[in-house]
């Protein structure tokens, strides 16, 4: 089955700085998705990233704060800009279901996430 | 609006006990998907099952079983003869059937299986 790699796996950042998270998939996918999991909470979709077009953001998330790139069918980046402690979360990249166990409509495969702590 | 409620924040059982994780959902859609994902301590979400709203048959996969009841808007997950490796956070999720890939997750249930 496909593999999703995220970098960094974790980082500690200073308030006011920005950090870019990378997501690499070992096969081509049309859509990639970025989710946020705040400490002890559930997952919330930030945006959908399609190659060759602007990302589509969910309510409550804006491009200035979370710019996304999707330069090709296997790679995407999410930047968390001007970070504050409230941005401390796990950020997860996901793609349409891949592999025998998870194929099918609306099934997402997730990366291991990037755990950010903002001081 | 769509919503998923997992009322059990944390459950602790002793190995070999059976345990049921509850999931109640709200949606105005007549067609939708329901999911369960497992998040072990490593952090990666592992897909367990997808059920569409047309199919209310219960499903069994090894020690796992799922009970989908549209009448009560519930999609409960039972682990039989639990094992320490089952310790994880389990998320129930809902999505529209139009392939929007926007999953609405519940808050998760942390399961601790003690030896």
Boltz contact constraints between the chains, C-beta under 6 A:
constraints:
  - contact:
      token1: [A, 42]
      token2: [B, 105]
      max_distance: 6.0
  - contact:
      token1: [A, 42]
      token2: [B, 107]
      max_distance: 6.0
  - contact:
      token1: [A, 42]
      token2: [B, 108]
      max_distance: 6.0
  - contact:
      token1: [A, 43]
      token2: [B, 105]
      max_distance: 6.0
  - contact:
      token1: [A, 45]
      token2: [B, 102]
      max_distance: 6.0
  - contact:
      token1: [A, 102]
      token2: [B, 47]
      max_distance: 6.0
  - contact:
      token1: [A, 105]
      token2: [B, 99]
      max_distance: 6.0
  - contact:
      token1: [A, 106]
      token2: [B, 33]
      max_distance: 6.0
  - contact:
      token1: [A, 106]
      token2: [B, 95]
      max_distance: 6.0
  - contact:
      token1: [A, 106]
      token2: [B, 99]
      max_distance: 6.0
  - contact:
      token1: [A, 106]
      token2: [B, 101]
      max_distance: 6.0
  - contact:
      token1: [A, 107]
      token2: [B, 47]
      max_distance: 6.0
  - contact:
      token1: [A, 107]
      token2: [B, 50]
      max_distance: 6.0
  - contact:
      token1: [A, 110]
      token2: [B, 45]
      max_distance: 6.0
  - contact:
      token1: [A, 112]
      token2: [B, 43]
      max_distance: 6.0
  - contact:
      token1: [A, 112]
      token2: [B, 44]
      max_distance: 6.0
  - contact:
      token1: [A, 113]
      token2: [B, 43]
      max_distance: 6.0
